[in-house]
């Protein structure tokens, strides 16, 4: 019953955006590093083995890094399900055929985009001074880069985009910092 009065951020344990990432209610500050994926389908077996070795070395140097992998594109399952239901109910064979073609088109698009993944490394800062935290984050970013990974520290917009995708909300525009922020700005006239 108490959950009805909680915001989305509170429900998932996010307190607020911090200077470096997200401040959580129970686990301190979480900082995210975006790592560009490597297309291993074009690499030789030796190159793949080297990449795996580099990742193992990174994880042995920084065992407290968490790896997050997410689809970087939209999932069309709900759309395909809706088209299938419409095709079943449709009496007109030509319309049924068009609906089935649309389903195949969505399958093809999803297959093409199935390799569109986004990788992030997460690191939890706990009880560190501002200077200590900055030094730690710079060291971690350097470790990741030294192992041959293209990396950048995620900014606020990157984190919001990633969270929106994680929760299944595909947004190409900017994302509100607060639930309903756009509506408040639209309907409330400030003095």
C-alpha positions as CSV (number, residue, x, y, z in Angstrom):
1,X,0.0,0.0,0.0
2,X,2.9,2.4,0.8
3,X,4.3,1.8,-2.7
4,X,1.5,3.8,-4.3
5,X,3.0,7.1,-3.0
6,X,6.5,6.3,-4.1
7,X,8.1,7.7,-7.3
8,X,9.6,5.4,-9.9
9,X,13.1,6.3,-8.8
10,X,12.2,5.5,-5.2
11,X,10.8,2.1,-6.2
12,X,14.0,1.0,-7.8
13,X,16.2,2.4,-5.1
14,X,17.6,5.6,-6.8
15,X,18.0,8.6,-4.5
16,X,19.2,11.2,-7.1
17,X,21.8,11.8,-9.8
18,X,25.1,12.5,-8.3
19,X,28.2,14.3,-9.7
20,X,29.6,10.9,-11.0
21,X,26.5,8.8,-11.5
22,X,23.5,7.7,-9.4
23,X,23.2,7.8,-5.7
24,X,21.2,4.9,-4.4
25,X,19.3,4.6,-1.2
26,X,21.1,1.5,0.1
27,X,24.3,0.9,-1.9
28,X,26.1,4.2,-2.2
29,X,27.0,5.9,-5.4
30,X,27.1,3.9,-8.6
31,X,29.2,5.2,-11.5
32,X,28.8,3.8,-15.0
33,X,31.3,3.5,-17.8
34,X,30.1,3.0,-21.4
35,X,32.2,0.4,-23.3
36,X,32.0,0.3,-27.0
37,X,31.3,-3.3,-28.1
38,X,33.7,-5.1,-30.5
39,X,32.2,-6.9,-33.5
40,X,33.8,-10.3,-32.8
41,X,32.2,-11.8,-35.9
42,X,34.9,-10.2,-38.0
43,X,37.8,-11.1,-35.7
44,X,40.1,-14.1,-36.0
45,X,40.2,-16.8,-33.3
46,X,43.4,-15.3,-32.0
47,X,42.0,-11.8,-31.8
48,X,39.0,-13.1,-30.0
49,X,41.2,-15.0,-27.5
50,X,43.2,-11.8,-26.9
51,X,40.0,-9.8,-26.3
52,X,38.8,-12.5,-23.8
53,X,42.2,-12.4,-22.1
54,X,42.1,-8.6,-21.8
55,X,38.6,-8.8,-20.2
56,X,39.9,-11.4,-17.8
57,X,42.9,-9.2,-16.9
58,X,40.5,-6.2,-16.3
59,X,38.3,-8.2,-14.1
60,X,41.2,-9.5,-12.0
61,X,42.5,-5.9,-11.6
62,X,39.0,-4.6,-10.8
63,X,37.0,-7.5,-9.4
64,X,34.3,-5.2,-8.0
65,X,33.3,-4.0,-11.5
66,X,29.8,-5.1,-12.5
67,X,29.1,-5.8,-16.2
68,X,25.8,-4.7,-17.7
69,X,24.7,-5.7,-21.2
70,X,21.5,-4.4,-22.7
71,X,19.8,-4.2,-26.1
72,X,20.5,-0.9,-27.6
73,X,17.4,-1.0,-29.7
74,X,13.7,-1.6,-29.3
75,X,12.1,-5.0,-29.0
76,X,9.2,-5.6,-31.4
77,X,7.6,-8.6,-29.7
78,X,4.5,-6.6,-28.6
79,X,4.1,-5.2,-32.1
80,X,4.4,-8.7,-33.6
81,X,1.9,-10.2,-31.2
82,X,-0.6,-7.4,-32.0
83,X,-0.2,-8.0,-35.7
84,X,-0.7,-11.8,-35.2
85,X,-3.9,-11.2,-33.3
86,X,-5.2,-8.8,-36.0
87,X,-4.3,-11.3,-38.7
88,X,-6.2,-14.1,-36.9
89,X,-9.3,-11.9,-36.6
90,X,-9.1,-10.5,-40.2
91,X,-11.5,-12.0,-42.7
92,X,-10.0,-10.3,-45.8
93,X,-7.2,-12.6,-47.1
94,X,-5.3,-9.7,-48.7
95,X,-5.3,-7.8,-45.4
96,X,-4.1,-11.0,-43.6
97,X,-1.3,-11.3,-46.1
98,X,-0.2,-7.6,-45.5
99,X,-0.3,-8.1,-41.7
100,X,1.9,-11.2,-42.0
101,X,4.3,-9.3,-44.2
102,X,4.5,-6.6,-41.6
103,X,5.3,-9.3,-39.0
104,X,8.1,-10.7,-41.2
105,X,9.4,-7.1,-41.8
106,X,9.6,-6.6,-38.0
107,X,11.3,-10.0,-37.6
108,X,13.9,-8.9,-40.2
109,X,14.5,-5.6,-38.6
110,X,14.9,-7.2,-35.2
111,X,17.3,-9.7,-36.6
112,X,19.4,-7.0,-38.1
113,X,19.5,-5.0,-34.9
114,X,20.0,-8.1,-32.7
115,X,23.7,-7.3,-32.6
116,X,23.0,-3.8,-31.3
117,X,24.1,-4.2,-27.7
118,X,25.2,-1.6,-25.2
119,X,27.8,-2.5,-22.5
120,X,28.3,-0.7,-19.3
121,X,30.6,-1.3,-16.4
122,X,29.3,-0.2,-13.0
123,X,31.4,0.6,-10.0
124,X,30.1,1.4,-6.5
125,X,31.7,4.2,-4.6
126,X,31.4,3.8,-0.9
127,X,32.6,6.2,1.8
128,X,35.2,8.0,-0.3
129,X,36.1,11.6,-0.3
130,X,35.5,13.7,-3.4
131,X,39.2,13.7,-4.3
132,X,39.6,10.0,-3.5
133,X,36.5,9.1,-5.6
134,X,37.8,11.1,-8.6
135,X,41.2,9.4,-8.4
136,X,39.6,5.9,-8.1
137,X,37.3,6.6,-11.1
138,X,40.2,7.9,-13.2
139,X,42.2,4.8,-12.3
140,X,39.4,2.5,-13.3
141,X,38.8,4.3,-16.6
142,X,42.5,4.0,-17.3
143,X,42.5,0.2,-16.5
144,X,39.6,-0.3,-18.9
145,X,41.3,1.7,-21.6
146,X,44.6,0.0,-21.1
147,X,43.0,-3.4,-21.8
148,X,42.0,-2.2,-25.3
149,X,38.4,-1.2,-24.6
150,X,37.0,2.1,-25.9
151,X,35.5,3.6,-22.8
152,X,33.9,6.8,-21.5
153,X,32.3,7.7,-18.2
154,X,28.5,7.9,-18.6
155,X,27.0,11.3,-18.1
156,X,23.5,12.0,-16.7
157,X,21.8,11.7,-20.2
158,X,23.6,8.4,-20.9
159,X,22.3,7.0,-17.6
160,X,18.8,8.2,-18.2
161,X,18.7,6.7,-21.7
162,X,20.1,3.4,-20.5
163,X,17.5,3.2,-17.6
164,X,14.7,4.1,-20.0
165,X,15.7,1.2,-22.3
166,X,16.1,-1.1,-19.3
167,X,12.6,-0.4,-18.2
168,X,11.3,-0.8,-21.8
169,X,10.5,2.8,-22.5
170,X,12.1,3.8,-25.8
171,X,12.6,7.6,-25.9
172,X,14.5,9.5,-28.5
173,X,13.9,12.9,-26.9
174,X,15.3,14.1,-23.6
175,X,14.1,12.2,-20.6
176,X,12.6,14.0,-17.5
177,X,14.7,14.2,-14.4
178,X,11.5,14.0,-12.3
179,X,8.3,12.0,-13.0
180,X,5.9,14.3,-14.9
181,X,8.4,17.1,-15.3
182,X,7.3,18.0,-18.9
183,X,3.7,18.2,-17.9
184,X,4.5,20.5,-15.0
185,X,6.4,22.8,-17.2
186,X,3.7,22.7,-19.9
187,X,0.8,23.5,-17.6
188,X,2.2,25.6,-14.8
189,X,2.9,29.2,-15.5
190,X,5.7,30.6,-13.4
191,X,5.7,34.2,-12.1
